[in-house]
Amino acid sequence: QVQLVESGGGLVQAGGSLRLSCVASGRTFSGYAMAWFRQAPGKEREFVGRITWGGGITHYADSVKGRFTISRDNAKNTVYLQMSSLKPEDTAIYYCAAVMIYSGSYYTDARQYAYWGQGTQVTVSS
């Protein structure tokens, strides 16, 4: 069975930094896109960024571009989301997601992802 487990969430002051981790298990994820989404209360789940496991190609939402960085560690089967210059509007539950790549899509739609973690809460205070 595929499992994605997020960690690293917490409370941080505006302007601060935080690193989230997503440990993937259950299969080999080469050929997969690994993504981060977030959801605030009363809002739809939105795309944050993604990385292709094989090529390490990244793509980010405009709202986080230049502030957030996605990376991966093959030996640890882990994907990271490094968040800097955090803003109160970044407050949300952050989810890790994965899907096998079948096309040249940017894979920014949550409906495209087959596997999801349980989420980790990030709260940014002002």
C-alpha positions in Angstrom: 0.0 0.0 0.0 1.1 3.5 -0.8 1.7 5.8 2.2 2.6 9.5 2.3 3.3 10.9 5.8 3.8 14.7 6.3 5.6 16.3 9.2 7.2 19.6 10.2 4.1 21.8 10.6 3.7 24.2 13.5 3.4 27.8 14.6 5.8 30.3 13.1 6.0 34.1 13.1 5.4 36.1 9.9 8.7 36.4 8.0 10.0 33.2 9.4 10.8 29.8 7.8 9.6 26.3 8.1 10.5 23.0 6.4 7.9 20.3 5.8 8.8 16.7 5.0 6.8 14.0 3.2 8.0 10.4 3.5 6.8 8.1 0.7 6.5 4.3 1.0 4.8 1.3 -0.6 6.4 1.4 -4.0 9.1 3.0 -6.1 8.1 6.5 -7.0 10.3 7.0 -10.0 8.1 8.3 -12.8 5.8 10.1 -10.3 5.0 13.7 -9.7 5.2 14.6 -6.0 3.3 17.7 -5.0 2.3 19.9 -2.1 -1.2 21.3 -1.7 -2.8 23.4 1.0 -6.3 24.0 2.3 -7.4 26.8 4.7 -10.8 26.7 6.5 -13.7 27.6 4.1 -11.4 27.5 1.0 -10.8 25.0 -1.7 -7.6 22.9 -1.7 -5.0 24.8 -3.8 -1.8 23.8 -5.5 1.5 24.9 -3.9 4.2 23.2 -5.9 5.4 19.9 -7.3 8.5 18.1 -8.3 9.1 15.2 -10.7 10.9 12.4 -8.8 13.0 11.3 -11.8 14.0 14.6 -13.2 13.7 17.0 -10.3 11.7 19.4 -12.4 9.8 21.9 -10.2 6.7 24.1 -10.7 5.2 26.5 -8.3 2.0 28.5 -7.7 2.5 32.2 -8.3 1.6 32.9 -4.7 4.6 31.1 -3.3 7.1 31.4 -6.2 10.4 32.8 -4.9 9.5 32.0 -1.2 9.0 28.2 -1.3 11.3 25.5 -2.6 10.6 21.8 -3.2 13.4 19.3 -3.1 13.8 15.5 -2.8 16.2 13.0 -1.1 16.2 9.7 -3.0 18.0 7.8 -0.3 15.4 8.8 2.3 12.4 8.6 -0.2 11.5 12.0 1.1 10.2 15.2 -0.5 10.6 18.6 1.3 8.9 21.9 1.2 11.2 24.7 2.4 9.1 27.7 3.2 10.6 31.2 3.8 9.2 34.7 4.2 6.0 33.2 5.6 2.9 35.3 5.6 -0.4 34.9 7.6 -2.2 33.9 4.4 0.1 30.9 4.2 -1.8 29.4 7.2 -3.4 26.1 6.1 -3.2 22.4 6.3 -0.5 21.2 4.0 -0.9 17.9 2.1 1.6 15.8 0.3 0.3 14.1 -2.9 1.6 11.7 -5.6 0.6 10.5 -9.0 2.2 8.5 -11.9 3.0 10.8 -14.8 1.1 10.0 -17.9 1.3 13.2 -19.9 3.1 16.5 -20.2 0.6 18.2 -17.9 1.9 20.6 -15.2 0.0 18.5 -12.7 -1.4 21.4 -10.7 -5.0 20.1 -10.2 -5.7 18.1 -7.0 -8.0 15.9 -9.0 -5.0 14.5 -10.9 -3.4 13.0 -7.8 -4.1 9.5 -6.7 -2.4 9.3 -3.3 -2.5 11.7 -0.4 -1.0 12.2 3.0 -3.0 13.1 6.2 -1.8 16.7 6.2 0.2 18.9 8.6 -1.0 22.2 10.1 1.0 25.3 9.4 0.0 28.5 11.3 1.7 31.8 10.6 1.2 34.6 13.2 1.6 38.3 12.6 
